[in-house]
Every structure is written in C-alpha cells, then in structure tokens.
Amino acid sequence: MSVTMTVDEDIKRVAKEEGLAPAFIERGVAEGSIVILRNKLHGWSKPVGVGKGLKTKINVNLGTSPDRIDYDLELEKVRLSMEMGVDTVMDLSTGGEIRDLRLKVLKESKIPVGTVPIYEAVCGLAKNGRTLLEMTKDSLFSVIEDHLKSGVDFLTVHCGLTRRAIPIIDEKRRATGIVSRGGSFLYRWMKHNNRENPLYEYYDELLDMTKEYNATLSLGDGLRPGSIADSTDRTQVEELLILGELVERARDRGVQAMVEGPGHIPIQEIEANVLLEKKLCSGAPFYVLGPLVIDCAPGYDHIVSAIGGAVAASAGADFLCYVTPSEHLGLPDLDDVREGIIASKIAGHAADVAKGVKAARRQDALISQARKDFDWERMMALSLDPKRAKRKRGAIESDYKKCTMCGQFCAMREEMI
C-alpha cells in the first residue's frame, strides 16, 4: 500500500490546505520554521504542515497499556480522530502485540502517525524476560528503523537527555521527578550502564535513517515538568539547551525537526517558555502537551490543558497534543477522546484568532452572521462539533427563530415583543 510522493507535491498540498502560497511553505521548510509530517512510504496519508504562520495543529494520543489491550478500541479512536478533523495521531502502545497494532493504525490512518520507538524496544525486552537495562544501541535503532520502514511520519526521540543532566536530576529537587516514560527509561539505562544516551551519542546515524524516509524527528522532552512546582527549572532548561543544538545538526543534514515542550506550567510562565524554545531552538516548531496550568483538577484536565494550550499557541506554539478527562487517571475511552479533541480544537482556534489566521477569523465571522440570520443549520455546520450542537438544539422545543434562553425577548429579533 506504499505510495511515494515528492516533497514538491507535499508543499503544494500543504499550501492549498493552509490557503497560502507554496513559496511561503517552501521558505519555511528550508529555514526549519515549518515541518511537513509525512513519511514517503505513508502515501495514503495527507501531508500536514506544522510551524510558523500555519494553523495550530492538534494531535491525539492513543494506544494500549499492559492493563488494557483492545485493538478495536484504539482503531476506533483513529477513525473518530479523522472524523473530528484532528491533524495527527500518535500510537503510544505499551501492551500486547505493539508492532501489529502500529501496522493496523498506519493502514487505517489517512493523517500522519507518530510513535515513540523506545516504548516498543523496552516492551520487547520485557516480553522476553529481560529488562530495559539490557537494551543496546543496536536493539533500539533496529526498532526505530522498523517504525520508519512501516511508514511512521514522525518519531518522538528523547535525544536531549544526556549524562550531563544526571547530577542535576540526582539532586532530587523536583516535586515529581521524571514524568516522561521515555525519559525515565533512558535515565535508568545511563545510570546503570555508565554510558551516554545512544540517541544522543549516535544522533548522526539517527539523522541519516530519518532522512531516508522523509520523516520528521520530534525531539522529546524527557525532562519536562510533571507539576507546576517543577516548571521552568534547571532540569528542563538543561535539556532544552541541548535540543537547540540538535535542531541545528538536523538542519545541517537536511532532516526536519520539531521540539516537544512541557507539560505542567503555571499560566504566567507559558509565554516565556514558548519564547525560550523559539530562541534556543532557532524557531523550530514547538509541540506542547497542554500545557496544564494547575495540578488539582483530575477529571477536568482537558479544560486545564485547553486554557494552557490557548495561551501557548497564541504565544507561538505550533502543535497541541490533546489531553483528555482521563489524564492522570487511566486510559481514555471514546467519550474521553471526543472531549479531549474538542477542548484542544477550541484552544487551537482561539489561538489562531489571536494570531490572525484568516481561516479562523472567517469561520467566526460566518457563524456570527448565521446567528444574526437565525440560520440554525448553518450555525451548527460551522461549529467545531456540529453533532453536539444539533443534539443540544434538537432537545429544545422552540420555533425556528428562537431558543429557550430568551424566547420572544431575543435581542436580535426585529419583531421582539
């Protein structure tokens, strides 16, 4: 099912999707402020542009855990994500036959797919009665290559977590320590083996492998803060400094790279974090989880992250990873996924309005006109979740020119009273 597309074709398709000139996209890709997510072997997927001057993009995480293995459910999440207009999905599976599910996800998905190969590398060892401490550079890189060969469009790789950070981590000044699964794997591996992170030590080899498939490196934040008490600390910034160097090395080798960011950040620090990433990483696209602006709202973290995501994206972040109501509690079901998607889409749209993205402003202008005209069908069609809007409207007994909030006293009705 592999289809190879040229970079020029991808640029043209992204330009059309964004309503921009191909020259603008081409210039952004050349300077590294824009990446186009699409492995040349995932040709049935549409290319998605992420970066400066483009619409804020939304990612959905999915995948199994050792405690919940339901391939059909995860594939349904892929279908729901596409139906709701999400830009990408990431398969973060750690349970069951991980490779088999990845291949199914890639086959099903018509949008770019990301993965974190170290998860499969470590889980593969565990299935054979071995520990992550026995991982080798070759065993890790063979999994990475298999992901690329299968068509994965972007890879999260925690290359910026190096031995230089170990003394800082060991000071144990953080409230929540290391919360990145990939980051914790590599920290323990380096401590036990007294070796450098293979993703950093053999970074040039990783670049060559990625370039061959026209994939994108998502430089992971293995030391992201997992609580607002730990935000913007020395540990986080230490990793970011190295990621900035790695972005430049990727560009020198003609490899697309974006940078992942926190995590948990109080609202007043978000803009500074975005500006710091853009400065230290030479304008590379910034991919953030949330951010979550408080820690005390389990069950409502999709709302918490939407607040942070709107602020981050309006400050210049390019890519939001959704958060569901199940964050910090368990694996999300389909309802959680839907709520997480809508929360992130609201955040991204709010940021696009703030950034002056013409398509976002136009959508709001059109729905406002539909409200003025009492054109309920058009109003619902222009909404971020038409199905929910129709359900809410359908549950209310009202004539076509009013709702039950104001009834005959609606301020916009010419015939009021």
C-alpha positions as CSV (number, residue, x, y, z in Angstrom):
1,M,0.0,0.0,0.0
2,S,3.1,2.3,0.0
3,V,2.9,5.4,-2.2
4,T,5.8,7.7,-2.6
5,M,5.1,11.4,-3.0
6,T,7.7,14.1,-3.8
7,V,8.5,17.0,-1.4
8,D,7.2,19.5,-4.0
9,E,3.8,17.8,-4.1
10,D,3.6,17.8,-0.3
11,I,4.4,21.6,-0.3
12,K,1.7,22.3,-2.8
13,R,-0.9,20.3,-0.9
14,V,0.0,22.0,2.4
15,A,-0.1,25.4,0.8
16,K,-3.6,24.7,-0.6
17,E,-4.8,23.4,2.8
18,E,-3.5,26.5,4.6
19,G,-4.6,29.0,2.0
20,L,-1.1,30.2,1.5
21,A,1.4,30.5,-1.4
22,P,3.6,27.4,-2.0
23,A,6.6,29.8,-1.8
24,F,5.8,30.6,1.8
25,I,5.7,26.9,2.8
26,E,8.8,26.2,0.8
27,R,10.7,29.0,2.5
28,G,9.5,27.9,6.0
29,V,10.6,24.3,5.3
30,A,14.0,25.5,4.1
31,E,14.7,27.6,7.2
32,G,13.3,25.0,9.6
33,S,10.4,27.0,11.0
34,I,7.9,24.7,9.2
35,V,8.0,20.9,9.1
36,I,5.7,18.7,6.8
37,L,4.7,15.5,8.5
38,R,4.6,12.6,6.1
39,N,6.8,9.6,5.6
40,K,7.3,8.9,1.9
41,L,6.0,5.4,2.5
42,H,2.8,6.6,4.1
43,G,1.5,8.0,0.8
44,W,-2.2,7.5,1.6
45,S,-1.8,10.0,4.4
46,K,-2.3,13.7,3.7
47,P,0.8,15.8,4.4
48,V,0.4,18.1,7.4
49,G,2.4,21.3,7.9
50,V,3.3,22.4,11.4
51,G,5.0,25.7,12.1
52,K,5.2,29.4,11.8
53,G,2.4,31.1,10.0
54,L,0.2,28.0,9.8
55,K,-2.9,26.9,11.6
56,T,-2.4,25.4,15.1
57,K,-2.4,21.6,14.7
58,I,-3.9,19.1,17.1
59,N,-2.6,15.6,17.9
60,V,-4.5,12.7,19.5
61,N,-2.6,10.1,21.6
62,L,-3.9,6.6,21.6
63,G,-2.6,3.1,22.3
64,T,-2.7,0.1,24.6
65,S,-1.3,-0.3,28.1
66,P,-0.3,-3.6,29.8
67,D,-3.6,-3.4,31.7
68,R,-5.9,-2.5,28.7
69,I,-5.4,-4.2,25.4
70,D,-8.2,-3.6,22.9
71,Y,-7.0,-3.1,19.3
72,D,-10.5,-2.4,18.0
73,L,-11.0,0.4,20.5
74,E,-7.7,2.0,19.5
75,L,-8.5,1.8,15.8
76,E,-11.9,3.3,16.6
77,K,-10.0,6.2,18.2
78,V,-8.2,6.7,14.9
79,R,-11.4,6.8,13.0
80,L,-13.0,9.2,15.5
81,S,-9.9,11.5,15.3
82,M,-10.2,11.7,11.5
83,E,-14.0,12.3,11.6
84,M,-13.5,15.2,14.0
85,G,-10.8,16.8,11.9
86,V,-7.7,16.1,14.0
87,D,-4.4,16.6,12.3
88,T,-2.3,13.7,13.6
89,V,-2.4,10.7,15.9
90,M,0.3,9.1,18.0
91,D,0.4,5.4,18.8
92,L,1.9,5.1,22.3
93,S,1.2,1.5,22.9
94,T,2.9,-0.5,25.6
95,G,0.7,-3.6,25.8
96,G,0.0,-6.6,23.6
97,E,1.4,-7.0,20.1
98,I,2.6,-3.4,19.7
99,R,4.0,-3.8,16.2
100,D,0.8,-5.4,14.9
101,L,-1.3,-2.6,16.2
102,R,1.1,0.0,14.8
103,L,0.7,-1.5,11.3
104,K,-3.1,-1.5,11.7
105,V,-3.0,2.1,12.8
106,L,-0.9,3.2,9.9
107,K,-3.1,1.3,7.4
108,E,-6.2,2.9,8.9
109,S,-4.9,6.4,9.3
110,K,-5.2,9.0,6.5
111,I,-3.5,11.5,8.7
112,P,0.2,11.4,9.9
113,V,1.1,8.9,12.6
114,G,3.7,9.4,15.3
115,T,5.3,6.9,17.6
116,V,7.8,6.6,20.5
117,P,10.0,3.7,19.4
118,I,11.7,3.3,22.7
119,Y,8.4,2.0,24.2
120,E,8.4,-0.9,21.8
121,A,12.1,-1.5,22.3
122,V,11.7,-1.8,26.1
123,C,8.4,-3.7,26.0
124,G,10.0,-6.2,23.5
125,L,12.7,-6.9,26.1
126,A,10.2,-7.4,28.8
127,K,8.3,-9.9,26.8
128,N,11.4,-12.0,26.6
129,G,12.1,-11.8,30.3
130,R,14.7,-9.0,30.1
131,T,14.9,-5.5,31.5
132,L,15.4,-2.1,29.9
133,L,18.9,-2.1,31.3
134,E,19.8,-4.8,28.7
135,M,18.8,-2.5,25.8
136,T,21.6,-1.9,23.3
137,K,22.1,0.8,20.8
138,D,21.5,-1.8,18.0
139,S,18.3,-3.2,19.6
140,L,16.9,0.4,19.9
141,F,17.9,1.5,16.5
142,S,16.5,-1.6,14.8
143,V,13.1,-0.7,16.3
144,I,13.4,2.8,15.1
145,E,14.2,1.7,11.6
146,D,11.3,-0.7,11.6
147,H,9.0,2.2,12.5
148,L,10.3,4.3,9.7
149,K,10.1,1.4,7.2
150,S,6.5,0.8,8.2
151,G,5.6,4.4,7.3
152,V,5.6,6.3,10.6
153,D,5.6,10.0,9.8
154,F,7.2,11.5,13.0
155,L,9.2,9.9,15.8
156,T,9.5,11.1,19.4
157,V,13.1,10.6,20.4
158,H,14.5,11.8,23.7
159,C,17.9,12.8,22.4
160,G,18.4,15.8,24.6
161,L,18.5,13.8,27.9
162,T,22.2,13.2,28.4
163,R,24.6,12.2,31.1
164,R,25.3,15.9,31.7
165,A,21.8,16.1,33.3
166,I,22.3,13.2,35.7
167,P,23.9,15.2,38.6
168,I,21.1,17.8,38.3
169,I,18.4,15.1,38.4
170,D,20.1,13.3,41.3
171,E,19.9,16.5,43.4
172,K,16.2,15.4,43.7
173,R,14.9,19.0,43.9
174,R,11.8,18.2,41.9
175,A,8.4,17.6,43.4
176,T,7.6,14.9,40.7
177,G,10.9,13.9,39.3
178,I,11.0,12.5,35.8
179,V,7.4,12.0,34.4
180,S,8.3,11.2,30.8
181,R,8.2,7.4,30.3
182,G,10.9,7.6,27.6
183,G,13.0,10.0,29.8
184,S,12.8,7.6,32.8
185,F,13.9,4.6,30.6
186,L,17.0,6.5,29.4
187,Y,17.9,7.9,32.8
188,R,17.9,4.5,34.4
189,W,19.8,3.0,31.4
190,M,22.5,5.6,31.5
191,K,22.9,5.3,35.3
192,H,23.2,1.5,35.2
193,N,25.4,1.2,32.2
194,N,27.5,4.3,32.8
195,R,27.0,5.1,29.1
196,E,25.8,8.1,27.1
197,N,22.2,8.1,25.8
198,P,22.5,6.2,22.5
199,L,20.0,8.6,20.8
200,Y,22.5,11.4,21.5
201,E,25.7,9.5,21.0
202,Y,24.6,8.2,17.6
203,Y,22.5,11.1,16.6
204,D,24.1,11.4,13.2
205,E,23.1,7.8,12.4
206,L,19.6,8.6,13.5
207,L,19.5,11.6,11.2
208,D,20.6,9.6,8.2
209,M,18.0,7.0,8.9
210,T,15.2,9.6,9.3
211,K,16.2,11.5,6.1
212,E,15.9,8.3,4.0
213,Y,12.2,8.1,4.7
214,N,11.5,11.9,4.7
215,A,10.2,11.6,8.2
216,T,10.4,14.2,11.0
217,L,12.1,14.0,14.4
218,S,10.1,15.2,17.3
219,L,12.8,15.9,19.8
220,G,11.2,14.7,23.0
221,D,11.2,16.5,26.4
222,G,12.3,13.7,28.6
223,L,12.8,16.1,31.5
224,R,9.5,18.0,31.2
225,P,7.9,19.2,34.4
226,G,5.1,17.0,35.7
227,S,3.9,19.5,38.2
228,I,3.7,23.3,38.2
229,A,6.2,23.3,41.1
230,D,8.8,22.0,38.7
231,S,8.2,24.3,35.8
232,T,11.0,26.2,34.0
233,D,13.6,24.7,36.4
234,R,17.2,24.0,35.7
235,T,16.5,20.4,34.7
236,Q,14.0,21.4,32.0
237,V,16.2,24.2,30.6
238,E,19.3,21.9,30.6
239,E,17.6,19.6,28.2
240,L,16.2,22.4,26.1
241,L,19.7,23.8,25.5
242,I,20.8,20.5,24.1
243,L,17.7,20.2,21.9
244,G,18.6,23.6,20.4
245,E,22.0,22.2,19.3
246,L,20.3,19.0,17.9
247,V,17.9,21.1,15.9
248,E,20.8,22.8,14.2
249,R,22.5,19.5,13.5
250,A,19.3,18.1,12.0
251,R,19.0,21.1,9.7
252,D,22.6,20.7,8.6
253,R,21.8,17.2,7.5
254,G,18.6,18.1,5.8
255,V,16.3,16.5,8.4
256,Q,13.1,18.1,9.6
257,A,12.9,18.5,13.4
258,M,10.4,20.0,15.8
259,V,10.8,20.3,19.6
260,E,8.4,19.0,22.3
261,G,7.6,21.0,25.3
262,P,6.0,20.9,28.7
263,G,3.9,19.7,30.4
264,H,2.8,21.5,33.6
265,I,3.4,25.3,33.6
266,P,1.6,28.0,35.6
267,I,-0.2,30.3,33.2
268,Q,2.1,33.3,33.8
269,E,5.2,31.3,32.6
270,I,3.7,29.9,29.4
271,E,4.7,32.8,27.1
272,A,8.2,32.8,28.4
273,N,8.5,29.1,27.8
274,V,7.4,29.5,24.2
275,L,9.8,32.4,23.6
276,L,12.6,30.4,25.2
277,E,12.1,27.4,23.0
278,K,11.9,29.6,19.9
279,K,15.1,31.4,20.8
280,L,17.2,28.4,21.9
281,C,15.9,26.2,19.1
282,S,16.2,28.7,16.3
283,G,12.5,29.0,15.6
284,A,11.8,25.2,15.3
285,P,8.1,24.3,15.5
286,F,7.0,23.8,19.1
287,Y,4.8,20.8,20.1
288,V,3.3,21.1,23.6
289,L,1.3,18.7,25.8
290,G,-1.3,21.0,27.2
291,P,0.3,22.9,28.9
292,L,-1.6,22.1,32.1
293,V,-1.8,25.3,34.2
294,I,-2.9,23.7,37.5
295,D,-2.4,20.2,39.0
296,C,-5.6,19.8,41.1
297,A,-8.3,19.1,38.6
298,P,-8.2,15.4,37.7
299,G,-11.2,14.6,35.6
300,Y,-11.2,18.0,34.1
301,D,-7.6,18.2,32.8
302,H,-8.9,18.6,29.2
303,I,-10.2,22.0,30.3
304,V,-7.0,22.8,32.2
305,S,-4.9,22.0,29.1
306,A,-7.2,23.9,26.8
307,I,-6.5,27.1,28.9
308,G,-2.8,26.4,28.7
309,G,-2.9,25.4,25.0
310,A,-4.7,28.6,24.0
311,V,-2.1,30.7,25.8
312,A,0.8,28.7,24.4
313,A,-0.4,28.7,20.8
314,S,-1.3,32.4,20.9
315,A,2.3,33.0,22.1
316,G,3.7,31.0,19.1
317,A,3.5,27.3,19.9
318,D,2.5,25.4,16.7
319,F,1.2,22.0,17.7
320,L,-1.0,21.0,20.7
321,C,-1.2,17.4,22.0
322,Y,-4.6,16.9,23.3
323,V,-5.4,16.0,26.9
324,T,-8.5,14.0,28.0
325,P,-10.6,13.9,31.1
326,S,-8.8,10.7,32.0
327,E,-5.3,12.3,32.1
328,H,-3.5,11.2,35.3
329,L,-6.4,8.7,36.0
330,G,-6.4,6.0,33.3
331,L,-6.6,5.1,29.6
332,P,-9.2,7.2,27.8
333,D,-12.4,5.8,26.3
334,L,-14.1,7.1,23.1
335,D,-16.1,9.7,25.1
336,D,-12.9,11.0,26.7
337,V,-11.2,11.2,23.3
338,R,-14.1,13.2,21.9
339,E,-14.0,15.7,24.8
340,G,-10.2,16.0,24.6
341,I,-10.3,16.7,20.9
342,I,-12.9,19.4,21.2
343,A,-11.1,21.1,24.1
344,S,-7.9,21.2,22.1
345,K,-9.7,22.4,18.9
346,I,-11.2,25.2,20.9
347,A,-7.8,26.1,22.3
348,G,-6.2,26.0,18.8
349,H,-8.9,28.0,17.2
350,A,-8.8,30.7,19.9
351,A,-5.0,31.0,19.4
352,D,-5.5,31.2,15.6
353,V,-7.9,34.0,16.0
354,A,-5.3,35.8,18.2
355,K,-2.6,35.1,15.6
356,G,-4.7,36.5,12.8
357,V,-5.1,33.3,10.9
358,K,-7.6,34.3,8.2
359,A,-9.5,31.0,8.0
360,A,-10.1,31.1,11.8
361,R,-11.4,34.7,11.7
362,R,-13.6,33.9,8.7
363,Q,-15.2,30.9,10.4
364,D,-16.2,33.1,13.4
365,A,-17.5,35.8,11.1
366,L,-19.7,33.3,9.2
367,I,-21.1,31.7,12.3
368,S,-21.9,35.2,13.8
369,Q,-23.8,36.1,10.6
370,A,-25.7,32.8,10.8
371,R,-26.7,33.7,14.4
372,K,-27.9,37.1,13.2
373,D,-29.9,35.4,10.4
374,F,-31.3,32.7,12.8
375,D,-29.9,30.2,10.3
376,W,-29.6,27.3,12.8
377,E,-28.5,24.7,10.3
378,R,-25.6,26.9,9.0
379,M,-24.7,27.8,12.5
380,M,-24.4,24.2,13.5
381,A,-22.5,23.3,10.4
382,L,-19.9,26.0,11.1
383,S,-19.4,24.9,14.7
384,L,-16.4,22.9,16.0
385,D,-18.7,20.0,16.9
386,P,-21.8,20.0,14.7
387,K,-23.2,16.8,16.1
388,R,-23.2,18.1,19.7
389,A,-24.7,21.4,18.6
390,K,-27.5,19.6,16.8
391,R,-28.2,17.3,19.8
392,K,-28.5,20.4,22.1
393,R,-30.7,22.2,19.6
394,G,-32.9,19.2,19.0
395,A,-33.5,18.7,22.7
396,I,-35.1,22.1,23.0
397,E,-38.7,22.7,21.9
398,S,-38.6,26.0,20.1
399,D,-39.7,27.6,16.9
400,Y,-37.1,28.2,14.2
401,K,-36.4,31.8,15.2
402,K,-35.7,31.5,18.9
403,C,-34.2,29.4,21.6
404,T,-35.4,28.9,25.1
405,M,-32.8,31.2,26.6
406,C,-34.6,34.4,25.6
407,G,-37.6,33.2,23.7
408,Q,-39.7,36.1,22.3
409,F,-37.4,38.6,24.0
410,C,-34.4,37.7,21.9
411,A,-32.4,41.0,21.3
412,M,-31.7,40.1,17.6
413,R,-35.3,39.5,16.6
414,E,-36.7,42.5,14.7
415,E,-40.2,41.6,15.9
416,M,-39.3,41.4,19.6
417,I,-42.4,41.9,21.7
